[in-house]
């Protein structure tokens, strides 16, 4: 999967996500490896925006490989287990990172 395909997949999931009850969330996601890249997801005013740019004022930063991120959003990798096993690294607010993972999981 290319980075652009991953971004399209995340946008499709985000369009269907129920973000009621989430005030503001800004997560930067760093995808490592050959097809890696950086994007952010922002929940604001009841909407989710996903853009292929870094986010300087983020609540959290999540770093994963392409393969593991795909497993996470497909529901095949538990975010807590991934964090514990070192497959997911978090900078900033770990609670916001967990909130983000709930938004993007199918």
C-alpha positions in Angstrom: 0.0 0.0 0.0 1.3 3.5 -0.8 1.1 6.4 1.5 -1.6 8.1 -0.7 -3.7 4.9 -0.5 -3.4 4.8 3.3 -4.4 8.5 3.5 -7.5 7.8 1.3 -8.4 4.8 3.6 -8.1 6.9 6.7 -10.2 9.7 5.2 -12.9 7.3 4.3 -13.0 5.9 7.9 -12.8 9.4 9.3 -15.8 10.5 7.2 -18.0 7.8 8.9 -16.5 8.3 12.4 -18.8 9.3 15.3 -16.9 12.2 17.0 -19.7 13.4 19.1 -18.4 14.1 22.6 -14.9 14.9 21.4 -14.1 18.6 21.8 -10.8 19.0 20.1 -8.2 16.4 19.1 -5.1 16.9 16.9 -2.9 13.9 16.2 0.1 13.7 14.0 0.8 10.3 12.5 4.2 9.3 11.4 4.3 6.3 9.1 7.7 4.7 9.0 9.3 2.6 6.3 9.7 2.8 2.5 6.1 4.0 1.8 6.0 6.2 4.9 4.9 9.8 5.4 3.3 12.2 7.8 -0.3 13.2 8.1 -2.6 14.6 10.8 -6.1 14.0 11.9 -7.9 16.9 13.6 -11.3 16.7 15.3 -12.9 20.1 15.6 -16.5 21.3 15.7 -17.8 17.8 15.2 -15.8 17.0 12.1 -12.7 15.1 11.3 -10.1 16.6 8.9 -7.2 14.4 7.6 -4.4 16.2 5.8 -0.9 15.1 4.6 1.0 17.6 6.6 2.7 17.8 10.0 0.7 19.5 12.8 2.8 21.7 15.1 0.2 22.3 17.8 -0.8 18.6 18.1 -2.1 16.9 21.3 -0.1 13.8 20.4 2.2 12.2 17.9 1.9 8.5 16.9 4.7 6.7 15.1 4.1 3.3 13.5 5.1 1.2 10.5 2.7 1.1 7.5 1.9 -2.6 8.2 1.1 -2.0 11.9 -1.0 1.1 11.2 -3.1 -0.9 8.7 -3.6 -3.6 11.2 -4.6 -1.0 13.8 -7.2 0.7 11.6 -8.5 -2.7 10.4 -9.1 -3.8 14.0 -6.5 -6.5 13.9 -4.1 -4.8 16.3 -5.1 -3.5 19.7 -3.6 -0.1 20.4 -2.7 -0.8 24.0 -0.9 -4.1 23.0 0.9 -2.3 20.1 2.1 0.4 22.6 3.2 -2.3 25.1 5.1 -4.3 22.4 6.8 -1.2 21.0 4.9 -1.3 17.7 3.3 2.1 18.4 5.2 5.0 19.9 3.4 8.0 21.4 4.7 11.5 22.0 2.5 13.9 24.0 -0.9 13.0 25.5 -1.3 9.2 25.5 -5.0 9.6 26.3 -5.6 11.6 23.1 -3.6 9.0 21.1 -6.0 6.3 22.5 -9.0 8.5 21.6 -7.6 8.9 18.0 -7.2 5.1 17.7 -10.9 4.6 18.6 -11.9 7.1 15.8 -10.0 5.4 13.0 -10.6 1.7 13.9 -13.3 0.0 11.8 
